Amino acid sequence: MKLIGDPVGIYRDHAGNVAFAEELGLIAVYAVVSSDNEWDQFEWGHYMKVRREAEANPDDPKLAARLSRSRHWRDGYLRWGRATMGFGVYVFRLPGGAN
């Protein structure tokens, strides 16, 4: 994925994450993914934090560059974010362990 700088194909979807762990011999106990609202709160919270820092320090070139990168990320998020990213929490156990 060019936007985040990682090779295409290294990430899995929700079902793929569970299947991958089970292929390794783990037993899925629980799995949940973030809602669109939770993901929006995370993305916009990050963007606004960077923006506030840059506005409070307009002469800091590092913060200006950080804001530029954050805007670029935000634009990618608005185009593809919900379809390609999110948070997931997975709980697995080893075979033979307690349920």
N, C-alpha and C positions, 0 to 999 in steps of 0.2 A: 504494500500500500504506500504509494508515493508520498502522501500527505504526512504520514508518521515516520517515514524512512525505514520501514521494515519490509522484508521481502514478502511478496504476495504469496498467500497460501499457508503461512505459519500459524494463523489464528483459526479457531474453530467456532462454530455456532454453539448455542446452548446444548442441543442434543449431541453434537460432536464432542463437547467437553465431557459429558457423562460417558459416552461410548468409549472415548479414549482412556478414561480412568478404569472403566470396566475391562478393557483390553489388557490393562496392566495388572488385573487381578483384584482391583478394589471393588467394594460393594457400595453402591450409591445409597445413602441414607436420607439425604435432603438436598434440594437445589432450588434456588430462587434467583431471578434476575430483576434488575431495576426496572421501574416503570418509566415511561416517557417523561413524566413529570420529574421524577428523581434525577434522571439523566440531564434534563434541561436545567434543573437547579444546580447541579454540579458544574456543567459547562459554563453557564452564565455567571455563576459565582466566581469562577476562576477568571473569566474575561474581565469582569467588573473590578476585581481586586487589582489586576495588572493595570487596568485603565486608571483607577484612582491613584495608584502609586506614580504612574507616568505624569498625570495631571498635576500632582502635588510637587513633582520635581522635573519641571519642563526642560531644564538644562542638563539633565543626566542622559548622555547618549546610550548608556546601557539599558536604561528603562525605556527609552524611545525604541530601541531595537527589540526589546522584549514585547512592547506593545504591538509593534509591527508583526512579529511572529504570532502573537496572540490573536490578532485580527485575521491573519491568514488561516490559523487553526479554526477560528470561529466561522469563517466563510465555508471551510470544508465541512464543519459540523452541520451548518445549516443545509448544505447540499446532500450530504451522505450520512451524517452522524447517527441518526436513529436507526438506519437500516444496517449499519456496519459496526456499531460499538455500543457498549453498555457495561454495567457491573454485574457480576455473578458471584454468588456465594455457594460453595459446594462442600458438602460434608460426606466423607466416605469412611468406610471402616475396612479393616483387613479381614479376610476370611477367617472364620473361627473365633472372631471377637464377639463381644456382647452386642446385642441389637440396639 
